[in-house]
Structure formats: structure tokens, C-alpha cells
Amino acid sequence: MIPKDRINADNNTRIDTHKHDLDHARELLARTNIDADAVIIEVARFSAAAPSWALGTGGTRFGRFPIGGEPRTTEEKVDDVAAMNALTGANRSISLHVPWDNPDDPAALKQYAEERGIAFDAMNSNTFQDNPSTTRDGAISYKFGSLCHTDAAVRDAAVEHNHYCIDLGIKLGSKAITVWLADGTSFPGQANFRGQFERTLDGLRRVYAHLPDDWRMFTEHKPYEPQFYSSVVNDWGSSLMLAHGVGERAMCLVDLGHHLPNANIEQIVSRLAMAGRLGGFHFNDSKYGDDDLTTGSIKPYQLFLIFLELLDAGEGRMPDIAYMIDQSNNLKDPLEDLMQATDAMQIALAQALLVDQAALADAQQSNDPALAQEILQGAFRTDVRPLVAEARRRNNAALDPIGTYRALGYRVEKIRQRGAEAVSTGL
């Protein structure tokens, strides 16, 4: 835990500069009749879950270079999220991935998290690799798929694993399950496309039937990887077909890295919101493929446009859907990477809140693309960092999360406590 008094002490070293910057930002916004406090309040309300698997150093097929002090247990992962939330005020939940996280005493873990102010976001099932707890001690394999598999025993095991994740989530206080499938083919002719899809739909219906009445299911699409010829849930249309075929509480989840280059993700957001099936987001960024780069590090304008569509779906506020960071860092301190992602999302949200919606609607109605661009660029180019910092301060968090994190020596202390060789489970 990071004591509030230590955060406040560090904030006090920055407060004069912050107040000056905030006053300047208020003055600029007042010229266009924008209520700075309304923006600050909405930014302060926003929260994105941290995934348990991103709290350790990520890796590639070529190697992994842990930095030490990584969380060795689910409880230590909760500790790291609580520390991050103390600094950002915007990471109030953790999303577990089973069986990478499989607590022996869920009730005790729930209490442990509650004592640290952390809730449990959507559960995540893993049927894209063989694990003793999901593949009946090696009797079956997901090598050729899970819910799409031709072998009914494999499909049954995948369904049972998802049921297990739901049951565990109920004990933890979660309200959703995310089902991401690596199912597909790597070679032409390997499988029948329709057969795979129909078997997957049947499996998801069986998983859905196990949901409590107040739970939601998220289906997640991805065009390629680990299969490089076809994916069963390859795009948002396939995801929407599955959601419609499963039930009214089956929703589509959008991972920003799960699209082909130059895909218009903001338009996908609009379409799914129109269909009433926009369930949530996994935030990251991408250059070539599903790189899981730091959110907003490559395409900040796209992130801004996505938040603009989210506000449209929520009629001026962020809609009540699931938000999670999903990025694997290979070089940075994982907590710093996640805090940078959180900051990028808060900035994009604040920028989107500055858009004059009435003026934009007029420009669109009069077919004036130049004026529409000026309106969007005016908001995007506004320095909203003082507003975001003030939102954090009002949440009793840090004005400068990474600066305070480094000043407090959190990673150094965790290396001392957990060891220089400590490596987290997961990616």
C-alpha cells in the first residue's frame, strides 16, 4: 500500500505549478464557454481495470527480461493494482485470467482486495493453451481449437473451464466473463468454416446458460494470430453474429490491437453501440499487428476519436461498459507502462469532452468537412493535462503518477521484498 500522506507530500512539491497550469487551462476553456469542472468531474469518474497478466514483464517468442520484484501471487498482483490506483485514482479493479490466477480461497482473496479498495472486473478464460486444470491432465488438447474443435470431449472441457471461471467470478464479486478464442486454422482446407462457427456458437450458448442473471458475456474478435489462415471470430461482424445468436446479455468486446492495419475502429464502436451490443474495451496500441503497445503511444488521434464515439453512445458521458488495459510490456516497468496507458485514456477522454457537439452537428448537416476538422482538431490540440491532473488530485491520487512512483521507490522496495528474480505468472 502507498500511504496517502506520502502522495500528498509529493503533490505539495508540485502544487504551485499545477495551480498555475490549471488556472491557465480554465481561462482558455472559458473563452469557448466550456465548463472545466464538468470535464474534470467526468474524467475523475472514469476507471479502467488492470489485467493481472500485465503486472509482470511481457515477452516475445525470442525472450523475456524480467525486472525483478514482480508479483508472485494473485494477492501481490492486487497489491500492485492498489498501488497503481493510489497514484492514478483510475484503476479501481483487476481482471483475472484463469488458470494463470486460480485462488485456493476466493472469499479470502475478495476480502484482501476489498481492504485495498480493489474490485474484480470481468473474468478471462484461457482455452488457447493446454493447462492441467483445463485439459484434464493432458488427456485432451486445444492444439486444433477449443469450442470449435471437432472432438466433443475437447469442446466439453472448454465449456467446463468457462463454467469454472464463472463460478470463481461469482465468489469474487465479478459480473462478467470475457471469452477470447484462439480457434481457427493455419492452412487452407484444414477445417470447414461453417462447421467451426456453428460449434463455437453452440459452445458459447452452453457457457451463457451458466451465467447468473446479472452477468454479461463478452465475445472478442481478432483477425489473425495465433492462426494465420483463418480465425473463427475474425471481425466485429462475426462477434456480433455470435452475440445475437447467444442471448441479450452477450456483448461484443473491442480490443484496439485486434484489427487489420488502418481499420476504422471508431466506426466499429459506433456500429456496435447502435446495435446495443457494445460491451467493453481492451485498450492498447498497435503499429504492425497485435503488438499490445502502450495505449495512445502510436495513434493518439484515433484514441481521441474512439472516446468521441463512446461519449456519443453515452449521450455525453462514458457509457457503463467494461474498460480494461490489455498491453504486454517487454521493456518498461509494467506499472509505469500501465500508468502511462491510464493517463493517455484520461487525456483522450478530456479532449473528447471539449468538442462542441452542436457546432460539429451543424458542420456535418451542412456538409462542411473543413469546419468539422477544425472543430475536432481544436479539441484534440488543447492541452488538457492540467484538467487530468486535477481529476487525479480530487480522487486523492498523484498529480504526476510516474514522478511520484519513482520518488517513492516502489519498484526498489518490491525488489527488496519479493526478490530480484521474482517473475509474475502470465505473459
Phi, psi and omega per residue, in radians:
M1 nan 2.453 3.062
I2 -1.784 1.996 -3.099
P3 -1.062 2.446 3.137
K4 -1.068 -0.574 -3.095
D5 -1.159 -0.509 3.107
R6 -1.287 -0.638 3.060
I7 -1.151 -0.764 3.130
N8 -1.083 -0.670 3.137
A9 -1.112 -0.727 3.117
D10 -1.228 -0.652 3.085
N11 -1.043 -0.640 -3.113
N12 -1.109 -0.436 3.100
T13 -1.344 -0.228 -3.072
R14 -2.038 -0.088 -2.923
I15 -1.151 -0.656 -3.117
D16 -1.112 -0.795 3.109
T17 -1.113 -0.711 3.136
H18 -1.074 -0.805 -3.129
K19 -1.075 -0.698 3.107
H20 -1.086 -0.813 -3.130
D21 -1.147 -0.676 -3.127
L22 -1.172 -0.736 3.103
D23 -1.062 -0.700 3.123
H24 -1.136 -0.733 3.136
A25 -1.135 -0.712 3.102
R26 -1.057 -0.730 -3.115
E27 -1.117 -0.747 3.132
L28 -1.113 -0.755 -3.099
L29 -1.221 -0.561 -3.134
A30 -1.099 -0.483 -3.137
R31 -1.132 -0.434 3.129
T32 -1.968 0.359 3.054
N33 1.040 0.628 3.085
I34 -1.710 2.278 3.131
D35 -1.435 1.817 -3.098
A36 -1.059 -0.653 -3.114
D37 -1.166 -0.593 3.094
A38 -1.113 -0.683 3.085
V39 -1.137 -0.801 -3.119
I40 -1.056 -0.749 -3.117
I41 -1.093 -0.762 -3.126
E42 -1.195 -0.665 3.087
V43 -1.132 -0.719 -3.138
A44 -1.135 -0.453 -3.131
R45 -1.333 -0.404 -3.032
F46 -1.280 2.486 3.059
S47 -2.569 2.489 3.078
A48 -2.214 2.314 -3.140
A49 -1.181 2.614 3.020
A50 -1.739 2.344 3.128
P51 -1.451 2.430 -3.092
S52 -1.060 -0.554 -3.049
W53 -1.341 -0.214 -3.109
A54 -1.658 0.057 -3.110
L55 -1.482 -0.131 3.012
G56 -1.965 2.957 -3.140
T57 -1.167 2.323 3.095
G58 -1.359 -3.075 -3.124
G59 -2.706 3.102 3.072
T60 -2.229 -3.122 3.063
R61 -1.125 -0.241 -3.032
F62 -1.764 -0.304 -3.141
G63 2.889 2.932 3.113
R64 -2.449 2.394 -3.050
F65 -2.230 1.393 -3.106
P66 -1.058 2.636 -3.093
I67 -1.780 -0.037 -3.128
G68 1.545 2.739 3.132
G69 1.195 0.314 -3.125
E70 -1.318 2.679 -3.119
P71 -1.194 2.256 -3.085
R72 -1.680 -0.309 -3.116
T73 -2.296 2.919 3.089
T74 -1.122 -0.608 3.096
E75 -1.077 -0.709 3.121
E76 -1.215 -0.523 3.037
K77 -1.148 -0.725 3.066
V78 -1.055 -0.706 3.106
D79 -1.019 -0.766 -3.110
D80 -1.184 -0.666 3.101
V81 -1.171 -0.693 3.104
A82 -1.089 -0.686 3.101
A83 -1.142 -0.750 3.119
M84 -1.120 -0.745 3.137
N85 -1.130 -0.596 3.082
A86 -1.079 -0.513 -3.105
L87 -1.562 -0.590 -3.083
T88 -1.766 -0.500 -3.036
G89 1.177 0.230 -3.016
A90 -2.397 0.345 3.083
N91 -2.302 1.300 -2.947
R92 -1.635 0.121 -3.136
S93 -2.604 2.845 3.115
I94 -2.202 2.510 3.136
S95 -1.959 2.092 -3.085
L96 -1.596 2.666 3.137
H97 -2.160 2.033 -3.063
V98 -1.774 2.279 0.283
P99 -1.712 0.182 3.067
W100 -1.013 -0.583 3.020
D101 -2.095 2.056 -3.084
N102 -2.567 1.324 -3.016
P103 -1.123 2.465 3.091
D104 -1.272 -0.534 -3.086
D105 -2.252 1.457 -3.095
P106 -1.008 -0.666 -3.127
A107 -1.092 -0.733 3.125
A108 -1.172 -0.682 3.115
L109 -1.136 -0.725 3.120
K110 -1.061 -0.784 3.120
Q111 -1.119 -0.712 3.121
Y112 -1.013 -0.780 -3.133
A113 -1.196 -0.739 -3.137
E114 -1.045 -0.678 3.123
E115 -1.110 -0.367 3.139
R116 -1.851 0.164 3.073
G117 1.295 0.432 -3.081
I118 -2.048 2.302 3.086
A119 -1.804 2.991 3.126
F120 -1.837 2.105 3.127
D121 -1.431 -2.803 -3.090
A122 -0.999 2.467 3.011
M123 -1.367 2.638 3.136
N124 -2.204 2.173 -3.139
S125 -1.630 2.570 -3.118
N126 -2.078 1.817 3.006
T127 -2.145 0.453 3.128
F128 -1.855 0.081 3.005
Q129 -2.596 2.704 -3.134
D130 -1.396 2.238 3.056
N131 -2.345 2.485 -3.125
P132 -0.932 -0.601 -3.084
S133 -1.340 -0.271 -3.111
T134 -1.992 -0.321 -3.072
T135 -2.062 0.445 3.019
R136 0.931 0.931 3.060
D137 0.965 0.702 3.033
G138 1.521 0.065 -3.122
A139 -1.232 -0.469 3.104
I140 -2.302 3.000 -3.111
S141 -2.541 2.561 3.066
Y142 -1.614 0.299 -3.100
K143 -0.959 -0.674 -3.109
F144 -1.948 0.527 3.067
G145 1.966 3.001 -3.134
S146 -2.101 -1.495 -3.141
L147 -1.190 -0.369 -3.128
C148 -1.601 -0.079 -2.964
H149 -1.061 2.600 3.090
T150 -1.266 -0.400 -3.117
D151 -1.535 2.078 -3.114
A152 -1.062 -0.535 -3.135
A153 -1.146 -0.652 3.094
V154 -1.178 -0.777 3.119
R155 -1.075 -0.721 3.117
D156 -1.062 -0.750 3.140
A157 -1.105 -0.691 3.122
A158 -1.147 -0.710 3.091
V159 -1.122 -0.779 3.137
E160 -1.053 -0.675 3.124
H161 -1.132 -0.718 3.104
N162 -1.152 -0.656 3.053
H163 -1.065 -0.725 3.116
Y164 -1.069 -0.750 3.137
C165 -1.084 -0.694 3.113
I166 -1.133 -0.809 -3.131
D167 -1.069 -0.709 3.090
L168 -1.141 -0.743 3.141
G169 -1.088 -0.637 3.096
I170 -1.032 -0.746 -3.135
K171 -1.177 -0.473 -3.110
L172 -1.589 -0.218 -3.122
G173 1.619 0.229 3.068
S174 -1.260 2.857 -3.106
K175 -2.309 0.231 -3.092
A176 -2.787 2.772 3.004
I177 -2.269 2.346 3.051
T178 -1.766 2.167 3.130
V179 -1.927 1.761 3.023
W180 -1.817 2.274 -3.071
L181 -2.004 2.298 3.041
A182 -1.504 0.092 -3.030
D183 -1.070 2.445 3.112
G184 2.920 -2.681 3.107
T185 -2.416 2.694 3.087
S186 -1.893 -0.116 -3.106
F187 -2.446 2.487 3.065
P188 -1.017 2.445 3.111
G189 1.409 -0.069 -3.089
Q190 -1.096 -0.629 -3.103
A191 -2.650 2.851 3.092
N192 -1.502 2.113 -3.063
F193 -0.993 -0.831 -3.083
R194 -1.147 -0.741 3.123
G195 -1.055 -0.755 3.114
Q196 -1.053 -0.792 -3.090
F197 -1.155 -0.744 -3.122
E198 -1.151 -0.661 3.095
R199 -1.178 -0.657 3.094
T200 -1.127 -0.777 3.111
L201 -1.038 -0.754 3.118
D202 -1.088 -0.740 3.128
G203 -1.120 -0.728 3.132
L204 -1.152 -0.602 3.068
R205 -1.093 -0.672 3.108
R206 -1.180 -0.655 3.078
V207 -1.176 -0.774 -3.127
Y208 -1.043 -0.648 -3.124
A209 -1.111 -0.321 -3.128
H210 -1.564 -0.138 -3.081
L211 -1.236 2.426 2.927
P212 -1.111 2.811 -3.058
D213 -1.098 -0.431 -3.102
D214 -1.760 0.281 3.121
W215 -1.793 2.789 3.021
R216 -2.187 2.684 3.028
M217 -1.963 2.387 3.095
F218 -1.964 2.198 2.983
T219 -1.737 2.478 -2.998
E220 -2.234 2.250 -3.094
H221 -1.727 2.772 3.090
K222 -2.845 2.228 -2.992
P223 -1.290 -0.479 -3.124
Y224 -2.805 2.939 -3.132
E225 1.283 2.094 0.141
P226 -1.427 -0.176 3.084
Q227 -1.586 2.433 -3.013
F228 -2.045 0.151 2.977
Y229 -1.908 -0.810 3.117
S230 -2.649 2.604 2.983
S231 -2.051 2.476 -3.131
V232 -1.105 -0.808 3.101
V233 -1.867 1.362 -2.929
N234 -1.539 -0.341 -3.115
D235 -2.677 3.100 -3.059
W236 -1.167 -0.449 3.099
G237 -1.180 -0.736 3.092
S238 -1.136 -0.710 3.101
S239 -1.081 -0.737 3.130
L240 -1.162 -0.683 3.076
M241 -1.034 -0.747 3.129
L242 -1.148 -0.776 -3.136
A243 -1.043 -0.800 3.124
H244 -1.101 -0.634 -3.094
G245 -1.371 -0.295 -3.074
V246 -1.625 -0.913 -3.106
G247 2.889 2.973 -3.002
E248 -1.219 -0.365 3.113
R249 -1.719 0.235 2.997
A250 -1.619 2.146 -3.044
M251 -2.145 2.871 3.131
C252 -1.763 2.308 3.099
L253 -1.836 2.383 -3.119
V254 -1.893 1.997 3.006
D255 -1.684 2.158 -3.031
L256 -1.133 -0.345 3.119
G257 -1.610 -0.070 -3.055
H258 -1.695 0.885 3.131
H259 -2.486 2.690 3.049
L260 -1.204 2.737 -3.112
P261 -0.925 2.387 3.077
N262 1.222 0.260 3.050
A263 -1.098 2.496 3.139
N264 -1.502 1.458 -3.035
I265 -1.176 -0.613 -3.137
E266 -1.118 -0.563 3.084
Q267 -1.241 -0.643 3.071
I268 -1.060 -0.728 3.091
V269 -1.006 -0.808 -3.134
S270 -1.072 -0.775 -3.102
R271 -1.116 -0.797 -3.116
L272 -1.176 -0.623 3.087
A273 -1.149 -0.718 3.097
M274 -1.040 -0.644 -3.115
A275 -1.397 -0.093 -3.115
G276 1.242 0.413 -3.074
R277 -2.142 0.277 3.093
L278 -1.378 1.916 -3.039
G279 -1.723 -0.538 -3.098
G280 3.038 -3.094 -3.074
F281 -2.355 2.519 2.842
H282 -1.961 1.996 -3.050
F283 -1.588 2.328 2.991
N284 -2.898 -2.892 3.056
D285 -2.467 2.878 -3.005
S286 -2.565 2.519 3.052
K287 -1.952 -0.848 -3.096
Y288 -2.044 -0.635 -3.123
G289 -2.716 -2.596 3.132
D290 -1.382 1.210 -3.056
D291 -1.381 -0.309 -3.088
D292 0.978 0.732 3.071
L293 -1.280 2.914 -3.086
T294 -1.032 2.284 -3.130
T295 -0.901 2.271 3.097
G296 1.356 0.043 -3.079
S297 -1.425 -0.396 -3.098
I298 -1.957 -0.800 -3.047
K299 -2.206 1.195 -3.125
P300 -1.132 -0.554 3.133
Y301 -1.184 -0.689 3.071
Q302 -1.078 -0.719 3.120
L303 -1.071 -0.737 3.080
F304 -1.034 -0.792 -3.139
L305 -1.138 -0.612 3.093
I306 -1.140 -0.765 3.110
F307 -1.144 -0.544 3.084
L308 -1.098 -0.723 3.107
E309 -1.216 -0.612 3.098
L310 -1.119 -0.747 3.101
L311 -1.121 -0.624 3.078
D312 -1.113 -0.730 3.123
A313 -1.151 -0.568 -3.132
G314 -1.653 0.199 3.127
E315 0.944 0.837 3.061
G316 1.744 -0.129 3.086
R317 -2.255 2.834 3.099
M318 -1.214 2.203 -3.116
P319 -1.156 2.734 -3.093
D320 -1.449 1.349 3.075
I321 -2.228 3.127 -3.073
A322 -1.519 2.275 3.093
Y323 -2.136 2.233 -3.136
M324 -2.523 2.558 3.016
I325 -1.508 2.307 -3.140
D326 -2.348 1.426 -3.130
Q327 -2.481 2.474 -3.125
S328 -1.897 1.994 -3.115
N329 -1.617 2.312 -3.141
N330 -1.771 -0.370 -3.002
L331 -2.134 -0.589 -3.078
K332 -1.467 2.894 2.871
D333 -1.062 2.163 -3.069
P334 -0.968 -0.658 -3.131
L335 -1.195 -0.656 3.086
E336 -1.138 -0.686 3.118
D337 -1.082 -0.788 -3.140
L338 -1.164 -0.634 3.104
M339 -1.196 -0.637 3.075
Q340 -1.127 -0.668 3.096
A341 -1.122 -0.755 3.130
T342 -1.073 -0.766 3.122
D343 -1.077 -0.717 -3.141
A344 -1.102 -0.689 3.125
M345 -1.190 -0.716 3.117
Q346 -1.113 -0.698 3.115
I347 -1.132 -0.803 3.140
A348 -1.078 -0.680 3.100
L349 -1.115 -0.811 -3.140
A350 -1.073 -0.742 3.114
Q351 -1.082 -0.754 -3.131
A352 -1.113 -0.575 3.131
L353 -1.222 -0.299 3.139
L354 -1.438 -0.240 -3.071
V355 -1.150 2.258 3.067
D356 -1.325 1.685 -3.023
Q357 -1.127 -0.645 3.133
A358 -1.145 -0.785 3.124
A359 -1.129 -0.673 3.125
L360 -1.136 -0.738 3.113
A361 -1.079 -0.696 3.109
D362 -1.111 -0.742 3.134
A363 -1.117 -0.693 3.126
Q364 -1.187 -0.698 -3.120
Q365 -1.172 -0.580 -3.125
S366 -1.629 0.161 3.105
N367 0.962 0.918 -3.118
D368 -2.047 1.430 -3.083
P369 -1.136 -0.531 3.124
A370 -1.134 -0.790 3.123
L371 -1.153 -0.682 3.100
A372 -1.039 -0.734 3.121
Q373 -1.134 -0.712 3.122
E374 -1.058 -0.702 -3.140
I375 -1.133 -0.802 -3.132
L376 -1.178 -0.778 -3.111
Q377 -1.155 -0.582 3.112
G378 -1.070 -0.722 3.108
A379 -1.253 -0.769 -3.075
F380 -1.121 -0.596 -3.080
R381 -1.528 0.000 3.111
T382 -1.359 2.340 3.118
D383 -1.364 1.775 -3.104
V384 -1.725 0.118 -3.083
R385 -1.028 -0.656 3.077
P386 -1.094 -0.600 3.107
L387 -1.182 -0.724 3.127
V388 -1.155 -0.732 3.106
A389 -1.088 -0.679 3.121
E390 -1.181 -0.635 3.072
A391 -1.066 -0.729 3.094
R392 -1.124 -0.756 -3.114
R393 -1.067 -0.705 3.130
R394 -1.193 -0.370 3.050
N395 -1.600 0.256 -3.139
N396 1.071 0.506 3.119
A397 -1.856 -2.949 -3.002
A398 -1.557 2.446 3.020
L399 -1.096 -0.663 -3.135
D400 -2.274 1.538 -3.020
P401 -0.944 -0.844 -3.093
I402 -1.243 -0.671 3.101
G403 -1.064 -0.756 3.120
T404 -1.207 -0.718 3.111
Y405 -0.972 -0.802 -3.139
R406 -1.249 -0.661 3.138
A407 -1.122 -0.590 -3.139
L408 -1.440 -0.195 3.083
G409 1.151 0.655 -3.067
Y410 -1.062 -0.825 -3.113
R411 -1.119 -0.719 3.119
V412 -1.038 -0.747 -3.140
E413 -1.155 -0.675 -3.137
K414 -1.221 -0.582 3.050
I415 -1.124 -0.667 3.105
R416 -1.151 -0.716 -3.088
Q417 -1.350 -0.772 -3.010
R418 -1.695 -0.387 3.133
G419 1.871 2.628 -3.129
A420 -1.231 -0.328 -3.114
E421 -1.752 0.062 -3.101
A422 -1.118 2.251 -3.120
V423 -2.233 2.337 -3.109
S424 -1.394 2.684 3.023
T425 -1.366 2.781 3.123
G426 1.946 -2.471 -3.084
L427 -1.112 nan nan
